[in-house]
Amino acid sequence: MTQSNIESYIEKIVRQVVTNSLQTSPVSFERIKPVVVANWKMNMTLASISKFVDDFGTESFSAEVVVCPPSPYLYILDALKKQQNRSFTLGAQNVHAEKSGAYTGDVSADQLLDVGCHYVIIGHSERRAIGESNEFIHQKVRQSLETGLIPILCVGETEEERKQGKTNSVVEKQVLTALLNMNDISKVIIAYEPVWAIGTGQSAVPEQAQEVHQFIRSVLIKHFGILANQLPILYGGSAKPDNAKDYSAMNDIDGLLVGGASLKADDFKKIISAFC
Ligand SMILES: O=C[C@H](O)COP(=O)(O)O
């Protein structure tokens, strides 16, 4: 074999590996550790949080479990979970893009770290709906990563956009704008949440979600390299104890972002178990 034959042979193999990884689920990597996140939104009180912690029990899970309470309860939830040895990690529902300053009512990434947070949800459709742009979301992701918080970046299309066949283009733009010019995205988690499935009881069929997850993974690999294969991509939108197992069976669904069904510890634990 001549030198140029060897080079073209190697090039062909490399191209084949990349093409395969773009078209199918990764086979050469270990399965990503599942992540199951509770987003309590603007629900719960001190009494119901205390009951949740009691009911959650001391069980530990092979999945990473994250609970995101409303911000006034972050500190007390951290204290309760440490005191009672609970196996979940703390996350916030939002963060400001700037490090500090005159932003009445907002909370910074440093402050979230200070009260025990490791994760933060960014770009949830309920915040996009009140005016958060892709660019602002990008700044929040950057600030969180620089501070040491793990961003859970939410993306997803509206019902109208899906009907118009724009799901992939909408989601691609949301992902790429949020992660623009970032060299290291290894700490990012993506959550695909079709807006029409959130809080409606009309969850996406697992195969429908899998299709978008696979597309998101291919976008990540194309723009950030093969290691992007290891980023968890979660599904969110009317996930419940009785459909969690079906999502966990999908190759590219690495966990769930759960709203309503995370308010009761028993329901939430059933959902976690589906990924363990
Ligand atoms: O963050 C969670 C999602 O918005 C899903 O909410 P849901 O499970 O109540 O539909």
The ligand as a Gaussian input file, in Angstrom:
#p B3LYP/6-31G(d) Opt

LIG

0 1
 O      -39.522000      21.373000      33.996000
 C      -40.394000      20.527000      33.838000
 C      -41.220000      20.533000      32.667000
 O      -41.679000      21.806000      32.364000
 C      -42.259000      19.478000      32.625000
 O      -43.354000      19.799000      33.438000
 P      -44.520000      18.688000      33.619000
 O      -43.826000      17.422000      33.982000
 O      -45.413000      19.239000      34.667000
 O      -45.178000      18.574000      32.261000

